[in-house]
Amino acid sequence: MSKYKVIHTFALTNKRLMRRLERYSAKGWHFKKFLGFLILLEKGERTDYKYELVYDKKFNAEREDFYKFNGWEVVRNGIFWQILRGEPTATTLYTDNLSEEYMWLYRIRFNAKIMLGCFFIALVAHIINEFLMASEVIDFILGMFFGFGLGLGAVNIAFFIKYLFLKRRKD
């Protein structure tokens, strides 16, 4: 039997993804590593671990100690959020909607900066291609960065819609 398993991260909500991790944990597969759109699970003992997502951009050692004191372990410390794993007896975590709204705003801003950078590189490539040196390589770079910028724009629209739904939600 294999020691590792890879699962996808596609879920309608973050809570559904955390519940999926809990189901795998009950079967003996525990979170090991985040691989972009995939999660690496490691085979271990069957334990009913709880998983929670914390939206905290300024996560430091003091906050990690606080969660550890309450029975939670940080298994993934991301830029916009952290995945915590807790023992079955760990204190229940409550995340406020405002933190989640800020997380989505940070993601929108972050993606917008990358998108603008892609459009700037595409513009420079277009100027080089038109006025300095026409080349298929420059055309390829232009298309690649312009397409990536458009893709990030579409993702940002989806993130903004999610953000608006969160703003309308009542506590």
CORDA-V604816 format. One record per residue. SS is DSSP state (hx for helix, st for strand, lp for the rest). Layout:
SS, SS
This chain:
lp, lp, lp, st, st, st, st, st, lp, lp, lp, lp, lp, hx, hx, hx, hx, hx, hx, hx, hx, hx, hx, hx, hx, hx, lp, lp, st, st, st, st, st, st, st, lp, lp, st, st, st, st, st, st, lp, lp, lp, lp, lp, lp, st, st, st, st, st, lp, lp, lp, lp, lp, lp, hx, hx, hx, hx, hx, hx, hx, hx, hx, lp, lp, st, st, st, st, st, st, lp, lp, lp, lp, st, st, st, st, st, lp, lp, lp, lp, lp, lp, lp, lp, lp, lp, hx, hx, hx, hx, hx, hx, hx, hx, hx, hx, hx, hx, hx, hx, hx, hx, hx, hx, hx, hx, hx, hx, hx, hx, hx, hx, hx, hx, hx, hx, hx, hx, hx, hx, hx, hx, lp, lp, lp, hx, hx, hx, hx, hx, hx, hx, hx, hx, hx, hx, hx, hx, hx, hx, hx, hx, hx, hx, hx, hx, hx, hx, hx, hx, hx, hx, hx, hx, hx, hx, hx, hx, lp, lp, lp
